Amino acid sequence: MKTLNLKAPAKVNYRLDVIRKRSDGYHDLRMIMQRVDLCDEVTISLVDEPGIRVTCGREGVPDGPDNIAWRAADALLKLSEKQAGIDIRITKNIPVGAGLGGGSSDGATVLMGVNDLLGLGLSDERLMEIGVKLGADVPFFIFKKTALAEGIGEMLTALEAVPSLWIVLVNPNVHVSTAWAYQNLQLTNQRDLPIIPCFYKEAADICAILANDLETVTIQRVPVIREIEERLMAKGACGALMSGSGPTVFGVFEDEQTARKAAREIGRDTGFFVAAVKTL
């Protein structure tokens, strides 16, 4: 039995501009995303028994064909034309429905892992083409770089000059559907998008671009988001913002000691999911 033990990292959105709704129901976006070292653990095994089996055991995460990891394995198994069986076990460390891309990262990790296990030799570019059909954020996790993402998220430009940062993630133990957030977003017809720099020397440069068009939507359902942002700033963050469709809020910190102290105190005071993480 061939087995791979892999890590699927979370991400944060430093920027999320929703430009317009497309005729296909998706939205054209402009995002800046970076991975962080909070990771799901994904074990993928090739087995003799045909079929695909996904085990997660986390409430809110399906184990069958509705799981993005199952659909990722199925897409590559069909391409391979092999009769192999694939067993996938996912240990969720990333909160579910949190705006941190956990599901998309799991799907991307399975695409890359199954590609290796089956010896398909598909390029990252080909895997990204397959991945975008599974979820708009999947290509970003295959790209494996901090990126400016455009289109629905599949047009990726690497941002090489980005500082290593400490991030404190705070999730108020609430799930938010990405589809719900976009459905409830009120878009204006005309928007002047500010120019986003390509180079960032320090944490303050990242904090200067923080913005998320979906925050005004999600905060109506989860008003504690604003309180979390204020807590993070009071604990020493140089900027705080909701990530993705939320409701996770992240604070940007300049050093590990301040970040870990803030995480300990906010976790103690709130009972929320809190993690101090480093960017990748």
CORJOCOR-V552297 format. One record per pair of residues at least 12 apart in sequence whose C-alpha atoms are under 8 Angstrom apart, sorted by the first residue. I is the first residue (numbers start at 1). GAP is how many residues later the second one is. If there is no record, write none. Layout:
[[I GAP] [I GAP]]
This chain:
[[1 44] [1 45] [1 46] [2 43] [2 44] [2 45] [2 115] [3 40] [3 41] [3 42] [3 43] [3 114] [4 39] [4 40] [4 41] [4 109] [4 113] [5 36] [5 37] [5 38] [5 39] [6 35] [6 36] [6 37] [6 103] [6 107] [7 32] [7 33] [7 34] [7 35] [7 102] [8 31] [8 32] [8 33] [8 34] [8 94] [8 97] [8 98] [8 100] [8 101] [9 26] [9 27] [9 28] [9 29] [9 30] [9 31] [9 93] [9 96] [10 25] [10 26] [10 27] [10 28] [10 29] [10 30] [10 84] [10 90] [10 91] [10 92] [10 95] [11 22] [11 23] [11 24] [11 25] [11 89] [11 90] [11 91] [12 21] [12 22] [12 23] [12 24] [12 87] [12 88] [12 231] [12 232] [12 238] [13 18] [13 19] [13 20] [13 21] [13 199] [13 230] [13 231] [14 17] [14 18] [14 19] [14 20] [14 192] [14 193] [14 195] [14 196] [14 197] [14 198] [14 227] [14 229] [15 15] [15 16] [15 17] [15 18] [15 194] [15 195] [15 196] [15 197] [16 13] [16 14] [16 15] [16 16] [16 195] [16 196] [16 197] [16 198] [16 228] [17 12] [17 13] [17 14] [17 194] [17 195] [17 196] [18 12] [18 169] [18 195] [18 196] [19 168] [19 172] [20 167] [20 169] [26 126] [27 124] [27 125] [28 122] [28 123] [28 124] [28 125] [29 120] [29 121] [29 122] [29 123] [29 124] [30 118] [30 119] [30 120] [30 121] [30 123] [31 116] [31 117] [31 118] [31 119] [31 122] [32 114] [32 115] [32 116] [32 117] [33 113] [33 114] [33 115] [33 116] [34 111] [34 112] [34 113] [34 245] [34 246] [35 106] [35 109] [35 110] [35 111] [35 244] [35 245] [36 241] [36 242] [36 243] [36 244] [37 240] [37 241] [37 242] [37 243] [38 55] [38 56] [38 237] [38 239] [39 53] [39 54] [39 55] [40 50] [40 51] [40 52] [40 53] [40 54] [40 62] [40 66] [41 49] [41 50] [41 51] [41 52] [42 46] [42 47] [42 48] [42 49] [42 64] [42 67] [42 68] [43 45] [43 46] [43 47] [44 42] [44 43] [44 44] [44 45] [44 66] [44 69] [44 70] [45 41] [45 42] [45 43] [46 38] [46 39] [46 40] [46 41] [46 71] [47 37] [47 38] [47 39] [47 40] [48 36] [48 37] [49 35] [49 36] [50 33] [50 34] [50 35] [50 36] [51 33] [51 34] [51 35] [52 18] [52 21] [52 22] [52 33] [52 34] [52 35] [52 36] [53 17] [53 33] [53 34] [53 35] [54 13] [54 15] [54 16] [54 33] [54 34] [54 35] [54 36] [55 33] [55 34] [55 35] [56 33] [56 34] [56 35] [56 36] [58 34] [60 36] [61 35] [68 35] [68 36] [68 38] [68 39] [68 66] [69 19] [69 34] [69 37] [69 38] [69 39] [69 41] [70 18] [70 37] [71 36] [71 63] [72 35] [72 36] [72 38] [72 39] [72 59] [72 62] [73 13] [73 37] [73 38] [73 41] [75 55] [76 35] [76 38] [76 39] [80 38] [80 40] [90 16] [95 76] [96 79] [97 77] [97 78] [97 79] [97 80] [97 81] [97 149] [98 73] [98 76] [98 77] [98 78] [98 146] [98 147] [98 148] [98 149] [98 150] [99 77] [99 79] [99 144] [99 145] [99 146] [99 147] [99 148] [99 149] [100 143] [100 144] [100 146] [100 148] [101 36] [101 143] [104 31] [104 32] [104 33] [104 34] [104 37] [105 32] [105 33] [105 36] [107 24] [107 27] [107 31] [108 23] [108 30] [108 31] [108 33] [108 34] [109 32] [109 33] [111 16] [111 20] [112 15] [112 30] [124 18] [124 19] [127 12] [127 15] [128 14] [128 15] [128 26] [132 22] [136 16] [136 17] [136 18] [137 16] [137 17] [139 14] [139 15] [140 13] [140 14] [140 16] [143 13] [145 13] [145 14] [145 15] [146 12] [146 13] [146 14] [146 16] [147 12] [159 39] [159 40] [160 39] [161 37] [161 38] [161 39] [161 40] [162 37] [162 38] [162 39] [162 40] [163 37] [163 38] [163 39] [163 40] [164 114] [164 115] [164 116] [165 38] [165 87] [165 88] [165 89] [165 90] [165 113] [165 114] [166 86] [166 87] [166 88] [166 89] [166 90] [166 93] [166 110] [166 111] [166 112] [166 113] [167 83] [167 84] [167 85] [167 86] [167 92] [167 109] [167 110] [167 111] [167 112] [168 82] [168 83] [168 84] [168 85] [168 91] [168 92] [168 94] [168 95] [168 106] [168 107] [168 108] [168 109] [169 79] [169 80] [169 81] [169 82] [169 94] [169 104] [169 105] [169 106] [169 107] [169 108] [170 58] [170 78] [170 79] [170 80] [170 102] [170 103] [170 104] [170 105] [171 76] [171 77] [171 78] [171 101] [171 102] [171 103] [172 52] [172 75] [172 76] [172 100] [172 101] [173 99] [173 100] [174 73] [175 72] [176 42] [176 69] [176 70] [176 71] [177 68] [178 67] [181 33] [181 36] [181 37] [181 64] [182 32] [184 33] [185 29] [185 32] [196 13] [203 35] [203 49] [203 50] [203 51] [204 34] [204 35] [207 31] [207 32] [207 33] [207 45] [210 29] [210 30] [210 31] [211 30] [212 29] [212 30] [212 31] [212 32] [214 30] [214 31] [215 27] [215 30] [215 31] [218 27] [218 28] [218 29] [219 28] [222 25] [225 17] [225 22] [225 23] [225 24] [228 21] [229 12] [229 20] [229 21] [229 22] [231 35] [232 18] [232 19] [232 30] [233 18] [235 23] [235 27] [236 17] [236 22] [236 23] [236 26] [237 14] [237 15] [237 16] [237 17] [237 22] [238 13] [238 14] [238 15] [238 16] [239 12] [239 13] [239 14] [240 12] [259 17] [260 16] [263 12] [263 13]]
